[in-house]
Amino acid sequence: MQQAEAAGAIWHPSPNFGVRRGGAEPCLVVVHYTAMATADAALARLCAPEYEVSAHYLIGRDGRLWQLVAEAQRAWHAGVGAWGSISDVNSASIGVEIDNPGDAPFAEAAMARLEQLLPEIYARWDIGPGALIGHADCAPERKDDPGPRFDWRRLARQGLAFWPEPAADASGDVARLLERVGYSAEAPVAAKLAAFRARYRQAAFAERAPVEAADRALLASMPPPPAPRTRPMAGD
């Protein structure tokens, strides 16, 4: 019988999963908010076959952790989207849903549980803080989670997320800079800029300010996105 891989997680299997396509292995972790009233409601939705949606993990506001899909399997959390050269984000990622209605601060117990979970995932798949992205990053036209209330800087202080320092050179075309750090060339620049600011410049996000030198300075200091990974084939 399958057991939860994360320490302290409750194994609650969802039928909504499949094989990672093309031999892909996780090189990303994608965080979401549930946008539902309760964790129990989100759990039911993520395990209902008719909705065809799931995630590897769900974190409740009270810090409870459920594992719904084995990490080696492909959960259905990211939908259509891209990050860098990765066009099938579901096959290349581990999805973490956080119990949050989408218009409120994230609960302390939920954030603390995420801080325990991420190092375990990073260690199992030999990935680091640059692998952590939001749903809005890989699908900026469709999604805005985890949104501007998610505390990326808190995670960065613990080495669990990347946080850029402004580069001295604040020039460059913002569309090209956004693409260089991972945002899809197919998405509108305004949507990509909003996703970027929701993470790194939340005041500018709230003001819907035009492109500023501060945007370029942060983007210029960011590394490129992780490259896709695949399992070695027999005989390699």
C-alpha positions, 0 to 999 in steps of 0.5 A: 500500500502506498504511503506518504513520502513527506514526514507527518503527511496523511496519505489520501490518494486522488485518482487524478494522476498519470505518468510523467510524460517523456520520462520527465523528473521533477525540477520545479515545485509549484505553489498554489492557493486553493481558492476554496472555503475550507481544506476539506472542500479542497481535498474533496475537489482534488480527489473527485474524478469528474474535476480532473484536478489534483496536486501532490500535496495539500496544506491546511490552514491548521498545518495539516498535510495531505499527500494525494499523489506520489511524487514520481507521478504526474499530478494535474495542478498546473494546467496549460502553461510553461516555464523556461523551456518546459512546456508541460509543467505538470510532468516537470513539477511537484504541486503544493496546494495551500488552503487559502481563499485567495484574498487573505493572508496565509496562515502561520501554521500553513507557512510553517508546514510548507517550510518543513515540506520544501527541504524534503522535496528538494533533497529527494529530487536534488533541486534548490530554491530556484525551482520554486515558482507560483502558479501565476509564473507558469500561467500568467494569463490564467492564474494569479495564485499564490498572489501578492499575500504569499510571503516569498521573502520569508521563504527566501530568508530560510534558503527555500526560495530565490530572492533577487538583489537589484543589478547595477544595470537597470536597462534592457527590454522588460519583455526580453528580461521576463522571458530570460528568467522563465516567463513564456514568450507567448503570454502578454507582457502585462500579465507576466509583469503582474506575476513578477511583481506579485512576487517581488514588487508587491507595492508596484503590483498594487499600484499597477504602475508602468514599467520602472527601472526597479523592475529591470534591475531585479530581472537583470539579476535573476538566474535562468530557469531550471532545465528540464530533467529526464530519467536515464534510459536503460543502457545509458 
